[in-house]
């Protein structure tokens, strides 16, 4: 789909497959409002013409042999022909290379001034940013005056000088005193504050995918980390107390085991060794500059009304009917008329509340007429609020070229080996056995030795170098070729093999489309076979203006062009009928 504004000059990119050499490209535009046609020839100015074509479109231009054309705002079906002649006549063309849809918008440009010292916005050109000029450096000191001369003046051609004692003397001829020393340069004014980021341009078409980048080399192995520090030996637990002597006679119960000696402190854990592959620690990343306050923006708005009207409601001579909106427009709008009957439709009596459809014919009809009114408002212009925080100045963004994918990142160098574990602190000795007799008092639990200090962490190994970027791959397989679909009771279209297709109907059919995802678009040429007119039934997931669609009832080999845009859920169709 081509999108261009009134009065705009812009490059438009295609991936065509011409068969002629040399070749001239003829563009034919057909208005969906009036049926009028416009043609022009444009030169291929691509920097890589064997991969893709670039044509400079000049809307409002008068040279039809250099990309110039002038049309009204609205939608246009376009055909691109190849020819061996530099001639606008379609009869001289050889083949159709591509068909599609072009939208021409009405855009009125005006300037918006801001009170900010360094931001200026022009709706057509975009945002301009100017740094604040630093203050002028101070004036350097004046050169010193010679020691013996206090003052001087000129009488006629004679220079009269006065020394420090008040005496004067004349010097004939032209006398020029020595130049004083140059004053030091003034201090450089501070750099202007960085203006806010410009508005993002429209996304360009995705370039062809490059070949896989070469695998990056493996980073070098880090050096061996140092041995962890030896943990301290824990202290020996204290001796358990002796059990009380048992009474003589009956065998006394065996005395309980004396208390466990106090647990020796656990030796400190040795420091973890540094990575064995590390050449040295990586320096810390500098702190991120503070982000300036976010600006607010209100962009263009689009308002739309649509509806249908039966031909039986047309009156007068020639026949006409009046349309009244449920809600009024606030500014100018454009109107598109389509119907099952062919008339030289025109619009008059436009107000914010409605308009009149003129058939420009007195022949009565009953078919349904579809109308769509669209308003593009640019009355509300965004405002940039607050200056962006200090930021290094950004270079002007270059136009995105056809980019191959980045090669894979080189593998990270292997992890340094673990430092040797610190030696475990010795366990305190067990308390001695209590003497047999009455149960001895339980000895106090030895205090657990403290954990040895953590060994010092080895430094992180350096990251392996990034692999080189892969070279740009060859151009992708052309998917714009018009596919010929097989006529069957259910016509199948695999979108991944091409997004332009055609089919000749041998009867009333159904259709199944696979492989399309959100953002995809395509066109289908429906050609009538011999005999009576045939139709295609679109199932669920297909939407049309006002929920209706129809097909030509014209002669054999006449055709309709249906174009869709997939929004991730539904196929949204528009169509034009009865091409001969």
N, C-alpha and C positions, 0 to 999 in steps of 0.2 A: 504494500500500500504506500502511495506517495502522499506526503502532507506538505503543503506549501502555502505561504501567505501571499495576499495581493501585494504586488510590487517587490517581491523578494527574489533575490538571486542566490541560488544554493546548489551545491553538488548533490547529485542523486546517484546511488550505487546500484549496479545490477550484476548478475552472474549469467550472462547470455552465452549461447553456443552458436555463433554464426557459421555459415558454410561457404560464404563468398570471400574473396580476397582480390582486390580491395573491397571493403563493404561500407555502405552508407546506412545509417540507422534513421528510419522514419517513425515519428511518434504521431499517432492519431488519437485525439481526445473526443469523446462523444458525451454531451451534456445529458445527465439523467433528468434534468428539468425540462429542457426544450427539444432535445434530440439533435441540436446543432453540432456540427463537427469542426474541429480545428486540427491543423497538422503543422509539424515543424521538423527540421533536421538538426541533430546535435552531433558534434564531434566527440569521439572517445578520448578523454584527456587523462585516462588512468596511468599511474606510474608503473603498473604491472599489467598491461593489457591482455596478456595470455592467461591471467588468473581471474580478473574481474574487470568490469567497465565502469567508468565514471563519466557522467554527462552533466554539464552546467546548464540548469534550467533558469531562464530569465523571464519571470512573469512580468508582463508589461513591456517586454522588449518588442521591437519592430522588425528585427532581422530573423525571419523564419528559418534561415539557413545557418544560424549560429545559436540555436537554442531559444530564440525569442518567441513568445506567444502571449496573447492577452485574452483572458476569459473572465466571466463573472464568478463571484463566490458560489460554491456548491460542490456537488460530486460529479465525477466524470469517469466513465469506463475508458481505459487506455489499451491500445494495441501497439506493439513494437514490431516493425517490419524490417527485414534486411533487403537491400537493393544494390544493384551494381551501378546505379545512376544517381547523381546528385539532383534529384527531381522529387518534388512534393507529391506527385501523382501516385496514388496507391496502385494504380494499374501497372506501374513499372516495377513494383516490389515483387520479391520472389517468395518469401516465407514469413509467417508470423512467428516471432521468437518468444513473446510473452504477452499475456493479457493480465489486467488487474484493475484496481480502483485508485483514483486520485481525488483528494479533497483539497479545495482551495478556500482558505479562510479570509474573511475581511478583518484586517488589523489596522487600527488607527494609532499611530505612535505620537506620543507627546512626552515632554520632559517633566520630571518631578524634582524640585529642589529641596534639599534638606538643610537645616540650620547647622548640622554637624560640620566641623571644620575640615574633615578629611574623608567624608563619604558623599558621593553624588550618584544619583540613579537616573538612568534614561531607559524607559520601557523597551525601546527597540534595540539599543546597544547593550544594555545591562548596567551593572553596577561599576562605578569607577572609584578607585581608592587612592587617596593622596596622603602621603605622610606629612605631618606638621613640620614646617621649616624651622630648623634650629635658629637660635639668635645669632646675630653677626658678631664675630670676634672683635675684641677691643683693638683700638688703633695703636699701632706700634709707636714708640717714642721718636721724636724728631731728632735728626742728626745734630751733633754739637757744632757750634759756631767757632771759627778760627779765633786764636787767643788775642790777636792784636786789633781786630776790627770790632767795633761796638755798633756802628750804624753806617748806612750808606744810602745815597739817593742819586738820581740821574738828572743832569742839566744838559738838555740837547743830546749830543753824542758823547758826553763826558760823564764818567762815573765818579762821584765824590764820596770818599770814605772818611770815617771819623774813628780815631783810635781811642784807647781808654782814657787818655789825658785830655780829650776835648779838641785836639788839633785835627785839622782836615787837610786832605791832599787829593788832587785830581788824577785820574788815570784815563789816558786817551784810549780810544778803541773800545772793543767789546770785551768786557771782563766778566768772567763767570766764576763764581765761587765754587769750591769743591762741594760735591753732593753729600748731604748728611747720610749717616748710616741708615740702612733700611730698617724700619721698625719690625719687630717680631710679628709673625703671623698671629691673627686672632685665634682664640680657642674655638675649635670645631663645635658647632651647635649639635645638640643631641639628635639622634635619629628620630624621624617622625614615627608616631604610633602606627602600628600595623592596622590597616582597615579590615573590616569583616570579610569573610569568605564570600566570593561571588556566587550567584545563583547557579545551581547545577544545570548544565545544558542537557538537551535531549539525548538519551542513550543512542549512540551510533549502532549500526548493525554489527553483529558479532563476526569477527574475521574467521577465516578457516582455521581449523585446528592444526597445530604443528605436530611433527613427529615427536616421539618420546625422547626426553633429554637423556644424555649419557649419565650413567651412575656416578655420583660423586666419590672421590677417593676416601678410603677409611682414614680417620684421624690417627695421629701417632699415639703409641702406648705411653701412658703417664709413668713417671718414675715411682720406685718403691717408697711407700710411706715409712716414717721413722718408727722404731719400736716404742710401744707404750711404756710409761713410767712404772717401775716396780711398786706394787701396793705395800703398805706397812704391815708388819706382823702384829696380829691382835695380842693383847695381854693374856697371861695365864689366869684361869679361873681360881678363886680362893678355895682352901681346903674345907670340906664339909665337917660339921661338929661331930664329936664322938657320941654314940648311943649310951644310955644309962645301963649300969651293970644289972643283970637279972638276979632275983632271989634264988638261993640254993634250995634244992628239993625237987619238986615236980619240975619236970623239964619245962623250962620257960619257952614261951613262944619265941620263935626265931626273930631276932631284931630286924627291923626294917632296914633296907639298904640306905646307907647314908646319902645325904643330899648330893645331887650332881654339882660338880664344881661350876663356878661361873663361866659362862661361855666366853671364850676369847673373842675380841673384836675381829670382824672379817677384814682382811686386808683390802686396801683400795684397788679398784679395778684399773688395770693398765689403760693408758690412752689409746684410742683407736688410731691405727696407723693411717697415714695419708694415702690417697689413691696411688696405685702403682703407676698409673699412666699420666700423672699430672706433671706438667712442666712448671706450674706455678699457679697461684690463685687468680681467679678472674676478678678484675676490678669492678667495684660496685657501679651500677648504672646511675647516672646523674638524675636528680629529682625532676619530675615532669613539671613544666611551667603551668601555672594556674590557667584554667580555661576561662575566657571572658564570658560574660552573661550571654545567654542565648537570646537572639533576636526573634521577633515574631513576624509572620508574613501571612498575608491573605492574598491568594492568587486569583486568576481568572475563574469565572463561573459560567456554567452552561445551563440554560433553562430550555425545556422542550415541551411542546404540546403535540398530540397526534390524534387522529380519528378517521372515521370513514363516513361517507355519505352516499346514498343511493342515487343513481341517475334519474329516478322518477321525481326527485325533489328539485331538479333544475327547471327553471322557468325563464320566460322572456325570449326575445329574439335579438341576437343569438342567445342560446341557453346559458344561464348562469345560476349560481347559488351562493348565499352568504354564510360564512362560518363565524360563530361567536365563541370566544374562549371562556372556559369556566373561571380562569384567573388571568388577569391582564399581564402583559409584558411591561418591563420598565424601560426598554430601549429597543433599537431596531432589531428585526429578526428576519431570517430567510425561510422560504417555504418550498417544499418539495412535493410534487403531485405525481401519483402513479395510479393506474387503474387497468381494468380488464378491457377497456375500449380505447382506441387510439384517437386522440384529439390534439389540436394545437393549443394546449393549456396555457393560460396566462393568469397573473394575479393583479388585482387592483383594489382600491379602497382600503389599503392597509391602515389599521389603527392599532393602538395597544390592546384593544378589546377584540379584534377579529379582522377578517379580510374577505374578499370576493373571489371565487373561482370562476373564470370565464372559459367556456368550452370553445368559443369562437366558431360555433357551428349551430345550425338550427335543426339538425337531425336528432330526434329523440332517442334515448337509450335508457336501459334499466340496470346496467352493471354497477358494481360497487367501485367507488373512487376512494383511494387512500391519500391522506395529506399529513405532512409532518412540518411543524414550525419550530425552528431552532434559534435561540437567542444566545449569542456569545457576548458576555458583558465584561468589559475591562475597566469599569468605573471605579473599582476599589483597588487601590495600589498598596502593596505591603509597606511596612515601615521597619526600619532597622533601629532597635532600641539598645542603647548602651554600647560603649566601645569595647572591642575585644581586648582581653588582657595582653600583656607584653608577649610578643611572638616574633620569632625570626621572620624576615620577609620571605614570602613564597614566590617562587618563579612563576611566570605565566605558563599555564597548562598547555602543552602541545596537543595537537590532534592525535587521537588514539590511532596508531597504525594497526596493521593486521599482525597480531601477536601470536607466536607459537607458545605452547604451554611451557612453563618453567621446568627445567630438569629436576629430578628427584634430589632432595637434600642429602648430602654426604652423611654416612653413618657417624654417630657420636663415638668418640674414642672410648675404649673399654674402661670400666670402673677400676680405680686403684684398689689394690688388695687390702683386706682388713688388717689393721694394726694388731700386734700380738697382745693377747689378753694379759692384764696384770696378774701377778701371782696371788693366789688365795691366801688370806691371813690364816695363821695356824690356829687350830681349835684349842681352847684352854683345856688343861688336863682334867680327868674325872676325879671328883672327890674320893677320898679313901673310904673303905667299907667300915660302917659302924660296928662296935663290939656287940656280940650277941647278948640278948637279954630283953628288957622292955624296949618296946619300939622306940627307936630314936626319933627325935624331932626332925621333921623334913628339912633338909638343908635349903637355904635360899637359892632360888634359880640364878645361875650366873647371868650377868648382863651380856646381851648379844653384842659382839664386836661391831663397830660402825663400818658401814660400807666404804671401801676404798674410793678415792676420788676418781671420777670419770677421766679416762685418758683423753688427751687433746685430739680433736677431730682432724684427720688428715685433710689436706686441701683438695678441692675438686679438680679432677682432670680437665684439661682444656677440651673444648668442643672441637670435633673434627671439622675440617674446612668444608664449606658448602660446595656441592658438585656444580660443575659448569652448566649454564643454561643450554637446553637442547636447541638445535637449529630449528628454524621455522619449517613446518611440514608442508607437503604439497597441498594444492587446492583440494577441497572436498569434492566428492562426486556430485555433479549437477543434479539437483532435485527439482529444478524449475521446468524440465521438459514436460510437455503435456502428455499425460498417460492416456492410453486408450483402454477403458474399462470394458469388461465382457458383459454383454447384455444377457440378463437372466431374470427369473422371477424376483430374486433378491440380488441387486447389484452390489458387489463388495468392492470397497476402496481402502487399501492399505496406505495410510497417510505417510508412513515412513519411507515409501518408495517415490513420493513426489506429491507436491501440494497443488498442482494444476492437473485436471483430468477432463476427459470428455467421454460421452457414451451416446450411441444411436439407439433409440427406443424401438423395439419391435412389438411392444405391448405395454399395458399399465404395469408398473413395477414398484417394488419396495427398494430401500437402500440401507446398507450397513457400512459405517465408517469406523475404522480402528486405527489406533496409534497416535491420535491427536491429543495434545495436552494443553494446559492453560497457556494462553498467549499465541497459540498457533492459528493460522489463517490459510484459506485456500479458495480456489475457484473451480466450478464444475460447469462445462458446456454441455447442455442437454439438446441433442439434435433429434428432430422428428423424422421417423422412418416414413415409408410409403403408406398411404391409406389415411385413416382418420387420425386425429390428434391423440397422442398418448400422454400419460401423466406418471409422476413418481409420488408415492406416499411416504412422507417423512414421519417416523415414529416419535416416541417420547424422547425428550432431551434435545429437540429441535424447536427453535423459536423464530417467529416471523413478525414483521410490523403489523400491529393490530391483530395478530394471531392468524392471518390468512395468507395464502399463496396460490398462484395459478400458473398456467403454462400457455404457450402460444397455440392458437388454433389455425395457424397459417399454413403455407404450402409445405410440401415435402422438402426436407433438408434445411428448412428454417430452424433457428435455434434460439434458446434462452441461455443467459449466463447467471448462475447462482453463485454468490460469494458469501463465505462465513468467517466469523471470528469466534474462537473457542475461549470461554471465560473460566475454564476449569470444571464447569458443571454442564453447560449447554452449548450447542452450536447455534449461534445467532446469525440468521441469514438475511441478506438483501438480494434483490434480483432485478434484472431488466429483461424484457421479452421481445420476441419477434425480430431477431436479426436475420437479414436476408442476404 
